[in-house]
Amino acid sequence: MSGTSSSPRPGSRRLWSSALGLLAAAALAVGVNMLADRLAPRARLDLTAQRLYTLSDGTRSVLQGLQDPVTLRYFYSRRLGSAVPAYGAYAERVRAMLEEYVAVSGGKVRLEVFDPEPFSETEDRALAFGLQGVPVDQSGEQVYFGLAGLNLLDDERTIPFFQPERERFLEFDLTRLVFELSNPRRPVIGVLSPLPLNGDARMMRMMRGGPAGQPYAVMQSLRQFFTVQDVALDAQRIGDDVQVLIVAHPQELSDATLYAIDQFVMRGGKLIALVDPHSEGQAGRPGPGGRPPSDTASHLDRLLNAWGIEAPRGEVVLDLRGAWRVRANPTDRVQAVDYVAWFNMQGDSLSDAEVATAQLNQVTVASTGQVRRREGASVEFVPLLTTSDRSGTMPVERVRENPDPAQILADFRPDGQRRVIGARVRGELASAFPDGPPSPPEGAERPADFPAHRARSEGAANFVVLADADLLEDRFWVRVQDFFGQQVATPISDNGALLANLVDTFAGGDALISLRSRGESLRPFTVVEEIRRDADARFRQTERQLQERLQQTERRLRELRQGQGQGQGQQGSGAVITPEQRAEIDAARAQILETRRQLRAVQLELRRDIEGMETWLRIVNIAAVPLLLTIFAVGLGLARARRRAAARA
């Protein structure tokens, strides 16, 4: 007999073919990963809703412009993440952001990561940098979550502890730290104002050393962080070293001084202008003749109007929400009344999208005006401070001399509109002096270093307009008290923090100004929260009914027991309870037990409903992508199988 050779069955061939295909696919995946890691080690795709891991153009500009290396030392205790998982998630985002800074900087930013164990040299280094240790449990063990940055000159900048409340500003805080290390000199701030911001020697002599005449608290705060220069009211140019110029309550400035401010902005300088239809601070201080000045208004109309902004001078803004309670006139029956010309702005009145205002709690203004973009202007207009919809306007004359708060309140009619008190403006500007510099004031000569005229701004200009200069006045945002001979100022509003934040942001240049608040990495299950609220509303009504029934039954039981005691007292210790009384007591007890059982069932059902839905949502969120990919792969395989079968047929 001749032997017959057996060939592999078709099913066996298909099995081997599938196995080889899987091995080839795995090898291809490993090869692609290795090739991508070699050719594009930093390539990544940010699919978060708010682009949490994508650096802004401002940050990229700072990092790519670094001349000298900056070392960032990141101290994070893993013990903190294991004890509080929310911190662990935030720490991963911080580290991912820092690694992105290293990549974008082209090696100019160097990152070192440390896990400070208790009583270790690493912990000593964290303490030496001034990082904040926090106890994680009752044992007293300290954990760390901070950053220390150094440059070649050994200048240091630190973030003592990454607070979750500032997660929206993580990129801003990191970029500012790097920027300050690359520009270690203190920013120079120019101040031009007729107000006695640096103190009034005449008032100090009159008050014999009292708090009157002292420098404004806001100026003392600025001098802690910046180099502050006074700019003369008749200045014809602003020094090149001034980065930010504060013009507070400008009155009767000459064309030469207005031109100096205009050209400062055209050259790229940052301006913070505070104008006011009525200065309460100026009206409350006697002038050289002993009487307050009659003109208490200020404006920069020539400049602002040319730049697309207007701040009306003939009216003040009133707001019923946040109005100050002040003493009424002695002839009125009421002791206090809401003075709607002085009010606090809180909540949605403070922009949470701007770094300068997002973390403020309250800003106080007095007899303020409003700011708006002129019709047809092309500048970007970003509100910082906004009234509530319970605001309105009134002629400024009503608040200038002997205002009557009660009568103003009686005549006030909110119109439902929201008005902008302060705004940040950005855009390419044309000079308010298109024909060039004006003639110098009579008797004055033009400075020798007078710069050439600029008809337009260098790129996009940035400035802030606030329609109230009184927010600088101490009495509207600090309480000054004597503490063993020392004057201690306690803030009651965030006016000083507002100005400091604006200066800080502007001093960082266009890169920091362009940064906005970002989202948070911890996203709540909003659907679960809605279900929780709906379930709570549905079950709480049933729970309340059961609680009322339980209280009524317990009250009836107490009455029966009290009746039992009275009967014993009357009939002696051997008195017996009637069968009817015993049955009613037993029924009341049974009803209490049943009501408590139903109450527990309602509470259990509430938790079960919420937890069940939350579990399903988590499963869907976690398994949705793999499930979709599996379905896609199976569908693709079936389609290919059908095509092959059709081709063989």
C-alpha positions in Angstrom: 0.0 0.0 0.0 1.2 3.4 -0.8 1.2 6.0 2.0 -0.9 9.1 1.8 0.4 12.4 3.1 -2.0 14.3 5.4 -2.3 18.1 5.0 -3.3 20.5 7.8 -7.0 21.1 8.0 -8.4 24.5 7.0 -9.5 25.2 10.6 -6.0 24.5 11.9 -4.5 26.8 9.3 -6.9 29.7 10.3 -6.0 29.2 14.0 -2.2 29.4 13.3 -2.8 32.3 11.0 -4.7 34.2 13.7 -2.0 33.5 16.3 0.7 34.7 14.0 -1.4 37.8 13.2 -1.7 38.6 16.9 2.0 38.2 17.5 2.7 40.4 14.5 0.3 43.0 15.8 1.9 42.9 19.3 5.4 43.3 17.7 4.2 46.2 15.6 2.7 47.9 18.6 5.9 47.6 20.6 8.0 48.8 17.6 5.7 51.8 17.1 6.0 52.7 20.8 9.8 52.4 20.7 10.0 54.4 17.5 7.7 57.1 18.9 9.6 57.3 22.1 12.8 57.8 20.2 11.6 60.3 17.6 8.9 62.1 19.6 9.5 61.5 23.3 7.3 64.5 24.4 4.4 64.0 22.0 1.2 63.8 23.8 -2.5 64.5 23.3 -4.4 66.5 25.8 -8.1 65.3 25.8 -9.2 67.1 29.0 -12.2 69.3 28.6 -10.4 72.4 29.8 -6.9 71.6 28.3 -5.4 71.3 31.7 -2.1 70.0 30.5 -1.6 72.3 27.5 0.6 75.3 28.2 -0.6 78.7 27.1 1.3 80.8 24.6 2.4 83.2 27.4 4.1 80.3 29.3 5.8 79.1 26.2 7.1 82.6 25.5 8.6 82.8 29.0 10.2 79.3 28.8 11.6 79.6 25.3 13.0 83.0 26.2 15.1 81.8 29.1 18.8 82.8 28.9 20.1 81.0 32.0 19.0 77.7 33.5 16.5 77.5 36.3 16.4 74.6 38.7 13.0 73.5 40.1 13.1 71.2 43.2 9.7 69.5 43.7 9.1 68.2 47.2 6.2 65.8 47.4 5.5 63.3 50.2 3.9 60.1 48.8 2.5 59.6 52.3 0.2 62.5 51.6 -1.2 61.0 48.5 -1.9 57.7 50.2 -3.6 59.4 53.1 -5.6 61.8 51.0 -6.1 60.6 47.4 -7.3 64.0 46.2 -3.8 65.4 46.9 -2.3 62.4 45.0 -4.2 63.3 41.9 -3.3 67.0 42.2 0.4 66.0 42.7 0.4 64.0 39.5 -0.9 67.0 37.6 1.7 69.3 39.2 4.5 66.9 38.2 3.1 66.5 34.6 3.0 70.3 34.3 6.6 70.6 35.6 7.8 68.0 33.1 6.1 69.9 30.3 8.0 73.1 31.4 11.2 71.1 31.2 10.4 69.9 27.6 9.2 73.3 26.3 12.2 75.2 27.8 14.7 73.1 25.8 16.6 72.0 28.9 16.8 75.5 30.4 14.4 74.3 33.2 15.8 71.5 35.3 13.5 69.4 37.5 14.5 67.5 40.6 11.9 65.5 42.5 12.2 64.6 46.2 10.2 62.5 48.6 11.0 64.0 52.1 10.9 61.2 54.6 10.5 62.1 58.3 13.8 63.1 59.9 15.7 62.8 56.7 18.2 65.1 55.0 15.6 65.7 52.3 13.1 67.0 54.9 15.9 69.3 56.2 16.3 70.7 52.7 12.6 71.3 52.4 12.6 73.1 55.7 15.6 75.2 54.7 13.8 76.3 51.6 10.9 77.5 53.7 8.4 74.9 52.5 5.4 74.2 54.7 5.1 70.9 56.5 1.6 69.7 57.3 0.7 66.9 59.8 -1.2 64.1 58.1 -2.4 62.3 61.2 -2.3 62.3 65.0 1.2 60.9 65.0 2.6 64.4 64.1 4.4 63.2 60.9 4.9 66.1 58.5 4.2 65.8 54.8 5.3 68.3 52.1 3.9 69.4 48.8 5.8 72.4 47.6 8.3 73.8 45.1 11.6 75.6 45.4 13.2 77.4 42.4 16.8 78.6 42.0 18.7 80.5 39.4 22.5 80.8 38.8 22.7 83.7 41.3 21.1 81.5 44.0 18.0 83.6 44.1 15.1 81.6 45.5 11.4 81.6 44.8 9.1 79.1 46.5 5.6 77.8 46.6 5.4 76.6 50.2 2.5 74.3 49.7 0.3 73.7 46.6 -3.1 74.6 47.9 -6.0 72.8 46.1 -7.9 76.1 46.2 -5.4 77.6 43.8 -5.4 74.7 41.3 -7.1 76.9 38.7 -4.0 79.2 38.9 -1.4 76.4 38.8 0.1 77.5 35.5 0.1 81.2 36.5 1.9 80.4 39.8 4.5 78.2 38.1 5.1 80.6 35.2 5.5 83.6 37.6 8.0 81.7 39.7 10.1 80.9 36.6 9.7 84.5 35.3 10.9 86.0 38.6 13.9 83.7 38.7 14.8 84.8 35.1 14.2 88.4 36.0 15.4 88.7 39.6 15.3 92.6 39.8 12.4 94.0 41.6 9.9 95.6 39.2 9.8 99.5 39.2 6.3 101.0 39.7 5.7 104.6 38.9 2.9 106.5 40.8 1.4 109.8 39.6 -1.3 111.2 41.8 -2.3 114.5 43.5 -3.6 112.4 46.5 -1.2 112.2 49.5 -0.5 108.5 48.9 2.9 108.8 50.7 1.5 110.7 53.6 0.6 114.3 54.3 3.1 116.1 56.6 0.7 119.1 57.0 -2.0 116.8 58.3 0.4 115.0 60.6 1.4 118.3 62.2 -2.3 119.3 62.6 -3.2 115.9 64.2 0.0 115.7 66.2 1.2 112.4 65.0 -2.1 110.6 64.8 -3.1 108.2 62.0 -4.2 111.1 59.8 -1.5 112.0 57.3 0.2 108.6 57.4 1.0 107.0 54.1 -1.8 105.0 52.5 -1.8 101.3 53.5 -1.9 100.3 49.9 1.4 102.1 49.2 3.1 100.4 52.2 1.9 97.1 50.8 3.3 97.8 47.3 6.7 98.9 48.7 7.1 95.5 50.2 7.3 93.8 46.8 8.1 96.5 44.3 10.4 99.5 43.8 8.0 102.5 43.9 8.9 105.8 42.2 7.0 109.0 42.5 6.2 110.6 39.1 5.8 114.4 39.1 2.4 115.8 38.1 4.1 117.9 35.5 6.3 115.1 34.1 7.0 115.3 30.4 8.2 111.7 30.0 8.0 108.5 32.0 11.4 106.8 32.8 12.3 103.8 30.7 12.8 101.8 33.9 9.2 102.1 34.9 7.3 99.0 34.0 3.9 99.8 35.5 2.5 103.3 35.9 -0.3 104.0 38.4 -2.2 107.2 37.7 -4.6 107.8 40.6 -7.2 110.6 40.5 -5.6 112.7 37.7 -6.8 116.3 37.9 -6.0 119.1 35.5 -3.0 117.4 34.0 -1.2 119.4 31.3 -1.1 118.2 27.7 2.6 117.6 28.2 1.9 115.1 31.0 -0.9 113.5 29.2 1.4 113.0 26.2 4.0 111.4 28.5 1.4 108.9 29.7 0.3 108.3 26.1 3.8 107.6 24.9 4.5 105.4 27.9 1.6 103.2 26.8 2.7 103.4 23.1 6.1 102.1 24.1 4.6 99.1 25.7 4.3 100.3 29.3 1.5 99.0 31.5 -1.0 101.6 32.9 -3.4 101.3 35.8 -5.7 104.4 35.7 -8.0 105.3 38.6 -10.5 108.0 37.7 -13.4 109.2 39.8 -16.5 111.3 39.3 -16.3 112.3 43.0 -13.4 111.5 45.4 -14.7 111.0 48.9 -11.2 111.0 50.2 -10.4 114.4 48.6 -13.7 115.9 49.8 -13.0 114.8 53.4 -9.6 116.5 53.6 -9.2 120.3 54.0 -7.2 122.1 51.3 -4.5 124.7 51.9 -7.2 127.3 52.8 -8.8 125.0 55.4 -11.8 124.0 53.3 -12.1 120.9 51.1 -11.6 121.6 47.4 -14.7 122.3 45.3 -13.5 120.1 42.4 -13.4 116.5 43.4 -13.6 114.8 40.0 -10.9 113.4 37.9 -10.6 112.0 34.4 -8.4 110.9 31.5 -10.9 111.5 28.8 -8.4 112.6 26.1 -6.5 109.4 26.4 -9.3 106.9 27.2 -11.6 108.2 24.5 -8.8 107.9 21.9 -8.2 104.3 23.0 -11.9 103.2 22.8 -12.9 103.6 26.4 -15.2 106.1 28.2 -15.9 106.8 31.8 -18.8 109.3 32.2 -18.1 112.1 34.7 -21.5 113.5 35.5 -23.0 110.5 37.3 -22.3 108.0 40.1 -23.3 104.4 40.2 -25.5 103.1 43.1 -26.0 99.5 44.1 -28.5 98.2 46.6 -26.6 94.9 47.0 -23.7 95.3 49.4 -24.7 98.9 50.4 -23.0 100.2 53.5 -25.1 100.9 56.6 -24.4 104.5 57.7 -25.8 106.8 60.4 -28.9 108.6 59.2 -29.5 112.3 59.7 -30.3 113.3 63.3 -33.8 114.4 62.3 -34.7 111.0 60.9 -36.4 108.4 63.1 -34.3 105.5 61.8 -30.8 105.1 63.3 -29.1 103.7 60.2 -29.8 103.5 56.5 -28.4 101.8 53.4 -26.1 104.3 51.6 -26.3 102.9 48.1 -23.4 105.2 46.9 -21.0 103.2 49.0 -21.1 99.4 48.5 -19.2 96.2 48.6 -18.8 94.0 45.5 -18.7 90.2 46.2 -19.4 86.9 44.4 -20.2 87.3 40.8 -19.3 91.0 40.9 -15.6 89.9 40.9 -14.4 88.2 37.7 -13.3 84.6 38.5 -11.6 84.2 35.1 -9.0 86.9 35.8 -6.0 86.0 38.0 -6.1 89.5 39.7 -9.7 89.1 41.0 -10.6 85.4 41.1 -9.5 84.8 44.7 -10.7 88.1 46.1 -13.7 88.1 48.5 -14.8 91.7 48.5 -13.9 95.0 47.0 -15.4 98.3 48.4 -16.1 101.4 46.3 -17.5 104.8 47.1 -19.3 107.3 44.8 -17.9 105.4 41.9 -18.4 105.9 38.2 -18.6 103.3 35.4 -16.4 102.2 32.5 -17.5 101.0 29.1 -16.2 100.4 25.7 -17.0 103.1 23.1 -19.2 102.2 20.2 -17.2 101.0 17.3 -14.0 100.4 19.3 -12.1 97.3 18.5 -10.2 96.8 21.8 -10.7 93.8 24.0 -12.7 94.8 27.0 -12.6 92.4 30.0 -14.7 93.4 33.1 -13.0 92.9 36.4 -15.5 94.6 38.8 -19.2 94.6 38.0 -22.2 95.8 40.0 -25.2 93.6 40.6 -28.4 93.9 38.6 -29.9 96.0 41.5 -27.8 99.0 40.4 -28.6 102.4 38.9 -27.1 105.9 38.4 -27.7 109.3 39.9 -26.3 112.8 39.1 -23.0 113.3 40.9 -24.3 116.5 42.5 -26.5 114.4 44.8 -23.5 113.0 46.6 -21.1 115.9 46.5 -22.2 118.2 49.3 -24.1 117.1 52.4 -25.6 113.9 50.8 -28.8 112.6 52.5 -28.5 108.8 52.5 -32.2 108.3 53.4 -33.4 110.6 50.6 -31.0 109.0 48.1 -32.3 105.6 49.0 -35.9 106.8 48.7 -35.2 108.2 45.2 -33.1 105.3 44.0 -34.7 103.0 41.3 -32.6 100.0 40.2 -33.0 99.4 36.5 -31.8 95.8 36.3 -28.6 96.5 34.5 -25.1 95.5 35.5 -22.4 98.2 35.2 -18.6 97.7 34.9 -16.6 99.5 37.6 -13.2 98.3 36.5 -11.9 96.6 33.3 -8.8 95.4 31.7 -8.3 96.6 28.1 -6.1 95.1 25.4 -5.5 96.0 21.8 -3.5 97.9 19.3 -3.9 101.6 20.1 -3.4 104.9 18.2 -1.8 107.8 20.0 -4.2 110.4 21.4 -1.7 112.9 20.0 -1.6 112.1 16.2 0.1 115.4 15.4 3.1 114.7 17.7 4.1 116.1 21.0 2.5 119.3 22.3 4.5 122.3 23.3 6.1 122.2 26.7 4.4 124.2 29.5 5.2 127.8 29.7 8.6 128.4 31.3 9.6 124.7 30.9 12.0 123.1 28.5 11.7 119.7 26.8 14.0 117.1 28.4 17.2 116.3 26.6 16.4 112.5 26.5 12.9 113.2 25.0 12.0 110.0 23.0 10.8 110.0 19.4 7.1 110.2 18.8 5.2 106.9 18.4 1.9 107.2 16.5 0.8 103.6 17.4 1.5 101.1 20.1 4.1 98.5 19.8 1.8 95.5 19.3 -1.1 95.1 21.7 -1.2 97.5 24.6 -2.5 96.5 28.1 -4.1 98.8 30.6 -6.6 98.8 33.4 -9.3 101.5 34.1 -11.0 101.7 37.5 -13.7 104.2 37.9 -13.1 104.9 41.6 -10.0 106.3 43.2 -11.6 105.9 46.7 -10.8 102.2 46.7 -7.3 103.3 47.7 -8.6 105.2 50.8 -7.8 103.4 54.0 -11.2 103.9 55.6 -12.9 101.9 52.9 -10.8 98.8 53.2 -8.7 98.7 56.4 -9.3 99.3 60.1 -6.2 100.9 61.8 -5.9 100.2 65.5 -3.3 101.1 68.1 -1.5 98.0 69.4 0.8 98.9 72.2 1.9 102.1 70.4 2.1 100.5 67.0 -0.5 101.3 64.3 -1.8 97.9 62.9 -4.0 97.9 59.8 -6.5 95.1 59.5 -8.1 94.6 56.1 -11.8 94.5 55.9 -11.9 94.4 52.1 -9.5 93.3 49.4 -8.9 96.7 47.8 -5.2 96.5 48.5 -4.9 93.0 47.3 -6.7 94.0 44.1 -4.1 96.7 43.3 -1.2 94.5 44.2 -2.5 91.7 42.0 -2.9 94.0 39.1 0.6 95.4 39.5 2.0 91.9 40.0 0.3 90.6 36.8 1.4 93.6 34.7 5.0 93.5 36.0 5.3 90.0 34.6 4.7 91.4 31.1 2.4 90.2 28.4 3.1 86.5 29.1 1.6 86.6 32.6 -1.2 89.0 31.6 -2.3 86.4 29.0 -2.7 83.7 31.5 -6.2 82.9 32.8 -7.6 80.7 35.4 -7.8 77.1 34.3 -10.0 74.2 35.3 -9.5 71.7 38.1 -8.3 68.1 37.6 -10.9 66.7 40.0 -14.1 66.7 38.0 -17.3 65.9 40.1 -19.9 63.5 38.9 -22.5 66.2 38.0 -25.1 63.6 37.0 -24.7 61.9 40.4 -25.1 65.2 42.2 -28.3 65.9 40.3 -29.6 62.4 41.1 -28.6 63.0 44.7 -30.5 66.2 44.9 -33.6 64.6 43.2 -33.5 61.6 45.4 -33.0 63.7 48.5 -36.0 65.9 47.6 -38.1 62.8 46.9 -37.3 60.8 50.0 -37.0 63.7 52.5 -40.8 64.3 52.2 -41.5 60.7 53.1 -38.9 60.8 55.9 -40.5 64.0 57.3 -43.9 62.3 57.3 -42.6 59.3 59.1 -40.8 61.6 61.6 -44.0 63.4 62.4 -45.9 60.1 62.8 -43.1 58.9 65.1 -43.2 62.0 67.2 -47.0 61.8 67.5 -46.8 58.1 68.6 -44.1 58.8 71.1 -46.1 61.7 72.5 -49.2 59.4 72.8 -47.1 56.8 74.6 -45.8 59.3 77.1 -49.4 60.4 77.8 -50.5 56.8 78.4 -47.5 56.2 80.8 -48.2 59.4 82.6 -51.9 58.3 83.0 -50.7 55.0 84.3 -48.5 56.7 86.9 -51.4 58.9 88.0 -53.6 55.9 88.4 -51.1 54.1 90.6 -50.8 57.2 92.7 -54.5 57.3 93.2 -55.1 53.6 93.6 -51.9 52.6 95.4 -49.0 50.6 94.3 -51.1 47.6 93.6 -53.2 49.2 90.9 -53.4 47.3 87.6 -53.6 48.6 84.1 -56.8 47.9 82.3 -56.7 45.6 79.3 -57.7 48.5 77.1 -54.8 50.6 78.3 -52.3 47.8 77.9 -53.5 47.2 74.3 -53.2 50.8 73.4 -49.7 51.0 74.9 -48.6 47.8 73.0 -50.1 49.2 69.8 -48.2 52.5 70.3 -44.9 50.6 70.8 -45.5 48.4 67.8 -46.3 51.5 65.7 -43.0 53.1 66.9 -41.1 50.0 65.9 -42.8 49.9 62.5 -42.2 53.6 61.9 -38.5 53.3 62.8 -38.2 50.3 60.4 -39.8 52.3 57.6 -37.6 55.3 58.3 -34.5 53.1 58.1 -35.7 51.6 54.9 -36.2 55.1 53.4 -32.7 56.2 54.4 -31.3 52.9 53.1 -33.1 53.2 49.8 -31.8 56.8 49.5 -28.2 55.7 49.8 -28.7 52.6 47.7 -30.2 54.6 44.8 -27.4 57.1 44.8 -24.6 54.7 45.4 -26.0 52.3 42.7 -26.2 55.1 40.1 -22.7 56.3 41.1 -21.3 52.8 40.7 -22.9 52.4 37.2 -21.6 55.8 36.2 -18.1 54.9 37.3 -18.3 51.6 35.4 -19.5 53.4 32.3 -16.8 56.1 32.5 -14.1 53.5 33.0 -15.3 50.8 30.6 -16.8 52.9 27.9 -13.6 53.4 25.9 -12.4 49.8 26.0 -15.9 48.6 25.2 -16.3 50.9 22.2 -12.8 49.8 21.0 -13.8 46.1 21.4 -17.1 46.6 19.5 -15.2 48.4 16.8 -12.6 45.7 16.5 -15.3 42.9 16.4 -17.3 44.8 13.8 -14.1 45.4 11.7 -13.3 41.6 12.0 -16.8 40.6 10.9 -16.7 43.0 8.0 -13.4 41.6 6.8 -14.6 38.0 7.2 -17.6 38.8 5.1 -15.5 40.4 2.4 -13.2 37.3 2.3 -16.2 35.0 2.1 -17.6 37.1 -0.7 -14.2 37.0 -2.5 -13.9 33.2 -2.2 -17.5 32.8 -3.5 
